Amino acid sequence: MKTKKILFLLAFFCFTLIANAQPVDIKTVKKVALNSYYNHATNITKEEINITELIPVTNDNKEVLFYIVNYRNKGFSIISAEKAMKPVLGTCSSNNFNYNDVPQGLLYLLERYKAEIIEIRKQKIAPSKENIALWDKYDVAVEKETKRIISV
C-alpha cells in the first residue's frame, strides 16, 4: 500500500512539474520568430530573413520573460519565453525596436506582458490547449496550415 502511495505521489509530482509554467528555450524562440515574421511578411523569401538582435526582457531575478527580435529586413517581433502565453505577442514590420525610441503605448504593453508572465509563473499556470497549438504551429517545419514555415 505504501508503495502505491509513493508511486502515485511521484507521478503526481512529475506531472505537476511538466504541466505548469514552461519556459521556452532560445532555439524555439528563434524558430517561432522566423516563422511568424515570414508568415506576416510580403514580397520576401525565407532566405532573406535574418535575425540581427535578440533582446531578452527579464524580471528582477534575471529570468527571461520574453524576447524582442529585430530583423535585418526591418521590423521586430515580441516572442514569449513562456509556453503558457501565446508565442507571438506582437509584430511590427516597419521599424526595428530601439529602447531609446519606444512609444509610451508600447512601453505600457511591454510592462503588462512582463506582469502577466510573472503572474503565470508565480501561480504555475499550465499552457492552454490553444496556446500549445499556437506554439506547435510556429515551432515545426511542417507545411500544414500555411506554406510559409521555416525550419531552423
N, C-alpha and C positions, 0 to 999 in steps of 0.2 A: 504494500500500500504506500509506504514512504517513497519507494522508487517511482511509482506513478506520479505522485505529487511533485517530486523533484523534476521529473521529465516534463510534466505539464508547466511548471514554473519556468524551467529553462526554455522551453518552446515559446511560452508567452513573452519572456524577456527578449528573446531573439527577434520575434515578430515585432515587438514594440520598437526595438532599435531600427529595424528595417523600415517600418511603416511610417515613422514620424519624420520630422523635418529632415530633408535630404539636401545637403549642399551639392553643388554641381562642379565637376572638375573643369579645368581650363580648356582641355581639348573639346569637350562638349560645348562649352561657351563659344569657342571659335567656329565650330561647325554650325551651330544654331545661328550665329551672327552672319556667316557667309550665306547660308541657305535663305535666311529671311531677307537679307539685302538683295540677293539675286531674284527672289520671288517678287519683290516690290520694284526693282529697277526696270527701266525701259531702255531699249537700244544698247544693251551691254551683254557681252558674253561672260561666261563664268571664268574664263582665263583672265579677264580684265579686272576682276575683283580682288583686291588685296587689302588686308588689314594693316594699317600703318601704326595704330596705337590702341592698346588695351588699358583703360584707366580703371583700376579697382576702386570701388567705393566701399568703405569699411565702417564698422561700428567702432565704439571706443576700445573694444578688445582686439582690434585689428582683424576681425573676421570679415571676409568679403561678403557683401550683401548683393551687389550687382556690379556689372561692368559697363562702362561706356566704351563703345568700339568705334573708332574712327576709320574711315576707308579712304584709300588713295583717290578714288573717283569722286570724292566729296560725299558728305553725308555721314551719319552716325546712327548707331542703334544702342538701345539700353537693354542689356540682356541680364536676366535674373540669375543669381547664383544659388537659387533655392527652388527645388522642384515643386514645392507647394504653391509657388506663384506661376503665372503663365510665363513662358520663356522670353517672349519679346514684349518688353514693357513700353517701348516707344521706338520710333524711327523717324529720321529726318533725311531727306535726300538732297537738300540744297546747300548745307554748310557742314563743316566739321565742328565737333564740340570743342570749346575752349572755355576753361573755367574763368578766365578773365573777362569773358564777354557773354555771360549767360543771362537771358531774360529772367525777370523775377518770377514769372509764372512757371518756368521750367525748374528754377531752384526750389520753389514750393513743391512741385510734383516730385522731384527727387527726394526731398525730405519726407514726403508722405510714403514713398516707396521704402525708404530706409526704415521708417517706423513700422510699416506693415510687415516687412521681413523680420525685423527684430521681434515683433509680437508673435509671428508664426513660429519662430524658433523657440521663443520663451514658452509658448503653450504646446510645443511639439505637435503641431498640426500636420497631419498626413496630406500628401498631394491628392487632389480630387481626380476622378476619372477623366474629367475634361482637360485638366492640366497635364496629366500623364499622356493623353492623346496628343496634345499640342507639342510636348517635348519630343515624343516619338516621331511626330511629323517632321520636325526640323532636325532631328538627330540621326536620321537614317539617310542613306544614299540611294533610296529606292524611289522610283518614279511612280508613286501611287496616285495621290490626289492632284499632283501638279507635275509638269515636265521640268520644272526648274528647281531641282535639288542637287546640291553639290556634295561630293564626298571629300572628306579631309584626310 
